Amino acid sequence: MQNNQPAPLSAEDQEFLQGLFLANYSVLLRYAQTAGKTGTGEDMVQETFLIASSRITAVRESPNPAGWLMRTIQNVLRKAFCQEAALSLEEDVFVQDQPREPAFEGFTLLQETCRKYLSEEDWELLYKKSQGYTSKELAEEYSMRESACKMRISRAKALLRSKVS
């Protein structure tokens, strides 16, 4: 049986990570807290340093370790937002035409990651639906039948689910 535990860090690597932590913690925490409400900022920073410790060679070889950490926390947040969006979209399948809280917290990161899969109009339909618009209101706004609007929203959700899963 193979042990999947990472190799323990050397004292030198521990000292290196501790220095990075002390120098970058507050910046990473502020970034995580302003990016959205998925998890806590501390959890996102902790996940970032867990990844850094498991990839210590890459961090050490990076010409900009602080930049490496910032890119990593962006990826951690992006993954968390996409997972949250997928769950929210799955819940929305069962809640038709009922106003609800916005499904897209941290809209900027989610938009950056998931929007590339949808047309501009489909993204707007899905976003407005998450903001509480009814299918009937959206159909009127976009000059289409309500059934066509529901189908486009359903297809957009299915596409995003398949891409972020």
C-alpha positions in Angstrom: 0.0 0.0 0.0 1.4 3.4 -1.0 1.4 6.3 1.4 -0.1 9.4 -0.1 1.3 11.7 2.6 3.6 14.5 1.3 7.2 14.3 2.3 7.9 16.3 5.4 9.4 19.8 4.7 13.0 20.4 5.6 13.8 23.0 8.2 15.0 25.3 5.4 11.7 24.9 3.5 9.7 25.4 6.7 11.6 28.6 7.3 11.1 29.8 3.7 7.3 29.1 3.9 7.1 30.9 7.3 8.8 33.9 5.8 6.4 33.9 2.9 3.5 33.5 5.3 4.6 36.4 7.5 5.2 38.7 4.5 2.1 37.8 2.5 -0.6 36.7 4.9 -2.4 40.1 5.2 -2.4 40.8 1.5 -3.8 37.3 0.7 -6.4 37.6 3.4 -7.6 41.0 2.3 -7.8 39.7 -1.3 -9.7 36.6 -0.3 -12.1 38.6 1.9 -12.9 41.2 -0.8 -13.3 38.6 -3.6 -16.4 37.1 -2.1 -18.0 35.2 0.7 -17.3 31.6 -0.4 -15.7 30.1 2.7 -13.7 32.3 5.0 -10.7 34.3 3.9 -8.6 32.4 6.4 -9.6 29.1 4.9 -8.7 30.3 1.4 -5.3 31.5 2.6 -4.7 28.2 4.5 -5.5 26.3 1.3 -3.1 28.4 -0.6 -0.2 27.7 1.8 -1.2 24.0 1.9 -0.7 24.0 -1.9 2.5 26.0 -1.6 3.9 23.4 0.9 3.0 20.5 -1.4 4.7 22.3 -4.3 7.6 23.8 -2.4 10.1 23.3 -5.2 8.0 25.3 -7.7 7.6 28.1 -5.1 11.3 28.2 -4.4 12.2 28.2 -8.1 9.6 30.9 -8.9 11.2 34.3 -9.7 8.3 35.9 -7.7 7.1 33.7 -4.9 4.6 36.3 -3.7 3.1 36.4 -7.2 3.0 32.6 -7.2 1.0 32.8 -4.0 -1.4 35.4 -5.4 -2.0 33.3 -8.5 -2.6 30.3 -6.4 -5.2 32.0 -4.1 -6.9 33.3 -7.3 -7.2 29.7 -8.5 -8.4 28.5 -5.1 -11.1 31.2 -5.0 -12.1 30.5 -8.7 -12.5 26.8 -7.9 -14.6 27.6 -4.8 -16.8 30.0 -6.7 -17.4 27.6 -9.6 -18.2 24.8 -7.1 -20.6 27.1 -5.3 -22.2 28.2 -8.6 -22.6 24.6 -9.7 -24.4 23.8 -6.4 -26.5 26.9 -6.8 -27.5 26.1 -10.3 -28.5 22.6 -9.3 -30.7 23.9 -6.6 -32.2 26.4 -9.1 -33.5 23.5 -11.2 -36.0 22.8 -8.5 -37.0 26.4 -7.9 -38.8 27.8 -10.9 -39.9 31.5 -11.1 -39.3 32.1 -7.4 -37.3 35.2 -6.4 -34.3 34.3 -4.3 -31.0 35.6 -3.0 -28.4 36.2 -5.7 -26.7 33.0 -6.8 -23.5 34.7 -7.9 -21.6 36.0 -4.9 -18.1 37.1 -5.9 -19.5 37.9 -9.4 -16.3 39.1 -10.9 -14.3 35.8 -10.4 -17.3 33.7 -11.3 -17.9 35.7 -14.4 -14.2 35.5 -15.4 -14.2 31.7 -15.0 -17.7 30.6 -16.2 -18.8 33.3 -18.6 -16.5 32.1 -21.4 -18.8 29.1 -21.9 -22.0 31.2 -22.6 -23.1 33.8 -25.1 -23.6 37.3 -23.7 -27.4 37.0 -23.9 -27.4 33.5 -22.2 -25.2 34.8 -19.5 -27.4 37.8 -18.9 -30.5 35.6 -18.8 -28.9 33.3 -16.3 -27.6 36.1 -14.1 -31.0 38.0 -14.1 -32.8 34.7 -13.3 -30.5 34.3 -10.3 -31.4 37.9 -9.3 -35.0 36.9 -8.9 -36.5 37.8 -12.4 -39.2 35.4 -13.5 -39.1 33.6 -16.8 -42.0 35.6 -17.9 -40.3 39.0 -17.2 -37.1 37.8 -18.9 -39.1 36.6 -22.0 -40.8 40.0 -22.3 -37.5 41.8 -21.9 -35.7 39.7 -24.5 -38.7 39.5 -26.9 -39.1 35.7 -26.8 -41.7 33.2 -25.7 -41.6 32.2 -22.1 -41.0 28.5 -23.0 -38.0 29.5 -25.2 -36.6 31.6 -22.3 -37.0 28.6 -19.9 -35.2 26.3 -22.4 -32.3 28.7 -22.9 -31.9 29.1 -19.1 -32.0 25.3 -18.7 -29.5 24.7 -21.4 -27.1 27.4 -20.0 -27.3 25.8 -16.6 -26.6 22.3 -18.0 -23.6 23.7 -20.0 -22.1 25.4 -16.9 -22.7 22.3 -14.8 -20.9 20.1 -17.3 -18.0 22.6 -17.5 -17.5 23.3 -13.7 -18.0 19.7 -12.5 
